[in-house]
């Protein structure tokens, strides 16, 4: 798997509960633009429209050699999941505080564009601070251990 675009902000702002890998419906110039690495997941989110799942605000820069095809860089794109997964996600999204967020965009071994999405719950400000404190404490102990270990 070739990882292209990551949404690092998602790990900071959300607790990740479940992960899913979905296909994404793209046009030819969008695929070429993705292969060049010109996309942004920062403001993107997933939502149901009828019985189908779409990703909104996924920015894919227009491909400069696209010819006459001209599409909006942030238009909604359909996500491809199995029906059982879609039904499970729709049921879980009715719970309070849960949302679907994109985590990373990559190409599979077969060359298809895939999007890893996650069912997540938003963190409170104090949860974020606690996460930062735990990370800093872990780094400090690792530094201490590294400085004070004796090798023979």
C-alpha positions as CSV (number, residue, x, y, z in Angstrom):
1,X,0.0,0.0,0.0
2,X,1.3,3.4,-0.9
3,X,0.1,5.9,1.7
4,X,-0.5,9.3,0.1
5,X,-2.4,11.7,2.2
6,X,-2.8,11.5,6.0
7,X,-5.2,13.4,8.3
8,X,-3.0,13.9,11.4
9,X,-5.5,16.3,12.9
10,X,-8.0,13.5,13.2
11,X,-5.9,11.6,15.7
12,X,-5.5,14.7,17.8
13,X,-9.2,15.7,17.9
14,X,-11.0,12.3,17.9
15,X,-10.9,9.0,19.7
16,X,-10.9,6.4,16.9
17,X,-13.4,3.5,17.6
18,X,-13.6,1.5,14.4
19,X,-11.8,1.7,11.0
20,X,-13.1,0.8,7.6
21,X,-11.4,0.8,4.1
22,X,-13.6,2.2,1.4
23,X,-13.2,2.5,-2.4
24,X,-13.8,6.0,-3.8
25,X,-15.3,7.0,-7.1
26,X,-13.0,9.3,-9.0
27,X,-12.5,10.6,-12.5
28,X,-9.3,10.0,-14.5
29,X,-7.8,13.5,-13.9
30,X,-8.5,13.2,-10.2
31,X,-6.6,9.9,-10.0
32,X,-3.6,11.5,-11.8
33,X,-3.7,14.4,-9.4
34,X,-3.8,12.0,-6.4
35,X,-0.8,10.1,-7.8
36,X,1.0,13.5,-7.8
37,X,0.0,13.8,-4.1
38,X,-2.1,17.0,-4.4
39,X,-5.0,16.3,-2.0
40,X,-6.0,17.5,1.4
41,X,-8.2,15.7,4.0
42,X,-8.2,18.4,6.7
43,X,-11.7,19.6,6.4
44,X,-13.2,16.5,4.9
45,X,-16.1,14.5,6.5
46,X,-18.3,11.6,5.5
47,X,-22.1,11.6,5.6
48,X,-25.0,9.5,4.2
49,X,-27.1,10.9,1.4
50,X,-30.0,8.5,1.0
51,X,-28.6,5.0,1.3
52,X,-25.2,5.9,-0.1
53,X,-22.1,7.2,1.7
54,X,-20.3,10.3,0.4
55,X,-17.2,12.2,1.4
56,X,-17.5,16.0,1.4
57,X,-14.8,18.7,1.3
58,X,-12.1,16.4,0.1
59,X,-9.8,18.7,-1.8
60,X,-8.1,17.2,-4.9
61,X,-6.2,19.8,-6.9
62,X,-7.2,20.1,-10.5
63,X,-4.9,18.2,-12.8
64,X,-3.1,20.7,-15.0
65,X,-3.2,18.6,-18.2
66,X,-6.9,17.5,-17.9
67,X,-8.1,18.8,-21.2
68,X,-11.8,19.8,-21.4
69,X,-12.9,18.0,-18.2
70,X,-13.5,20.7,-15.6
71,X,-14.8,19.5,-12.1
72,X,-15.0,21.3,-8.8
73,X,-12.0,20.4,-6.6
74,X,-14.3,19.8,-3.5
75,X,-17.4,18.1,-5.0
76,X,-18.9,15.2,-3.1
77,X,-17.5,11.8,-4.0
78,X,-19.2,8.5,-3.5
79,X,-17.6,5.9,-1.1
80,X,-17.8,2.2,-1.9
81,X,-18.5,-0.2,1.0
82,X,-20.4,-3.4,1.3
83,X,-24.1,-3.1,2.2
84,X,-23.6,-4.7,5.6
85,X,-20.9,-2.2,6.5
86,X,-23.1,0.7,5.4
87,X,-26.0,-0.5,7.5
88,X,-23.7,-1.0,10.5
89,X,-22.3,2.5,10.1
90,X,-25.8,4.1,9.7
91,X,-26.9,2.4,12.9
92,X,-23.8,3.5,14.8
93,X,-24.1,7.1,13.6
94,X,-27.4,7.5,15.4
95,X,-25.5,7.3,18.7
96,X,-24.8,10.6,20.3
97,X,-21.3,12.1,19.6
98,X,-20.2,9.7,16.9
99,X,-19.1,10.8,13.4
100,X,-17.3,9.4,10.3
101,X,-13.9,11.0,9.5
102,X,-11.3,10.2,6.8
103,X,-7.9,9.1,8.1
104,X,-5.8,8.4,5.1
105,X,-6.0,8.2,1.3
106,X,-3.9,5.6,-0.4
107,X,-3.6,3.3,-3.5
108,X,-4.0,-0.4,-3.0
109,X,-1.7,-3.0,-4.5
110,X,-4.0,-3.3,-7.5
111,X,-3.8,0.4,-8.1
112,X,-7.2,1.4,-6.8
113,X,-7.7,4.6,-4.8
114,X,-8.8,3.7,-1.2
115,X,-9.9,5.8,1.7
116,X,-9.5,4.7,5.3
117,X,-12.4,6.1,7.3
118,X,-13.1,5.9,11.0
119,X,-16.0,5.9,13.3
120,X,-14.9,8.4,15.9
121,X,-15.9,10.4,19.0
122,X,-14.7,13.9,19.5
123,X,-12.3,14.6,22.3
124,X,-12.9,17.3,24.9
125,X,-10.3,19.9,25.5
126,X,-9.2,18.2,28.8
127,X,-8.9,14.9,27.0
128,X,-6.5,16.5,24.5
129,X,-4.4,18.0,27.3
130,X,-4.2,14.6,29.0
131,X,-3.1,12.9,25.8
132,X,-0.3,15.5,25.4
133,X,0.8,15.1,29.0
134,X,0.9,11.3,28.7
135,X,2.9,11.6,25.5
136,X,5.4,14.0,27.1
137,X,5.7,11.8,30.2
138,X,6.4,8.7,28.0
139,X,9.1,10.6,26.0
140,X,10.7,11.8,29.3
141,X,10.9,8.2,30.6
142,X,12.3,7.0,27.3
143,X,15.0,9.7,27.4
144,X,15.9,8.9,31.0
145,X,16.2,5.2,30.2
146,X,18.3,5.9,27.2
147,X,20.7,8.1,29.1
148,X,21.0,5.8,32.1
149,X,21.3,2.4,30.5
150,X,24.7,0.8,30.6
151,X,25.9,-1.3,27.7
152,X,28.6,-3.9,28.1
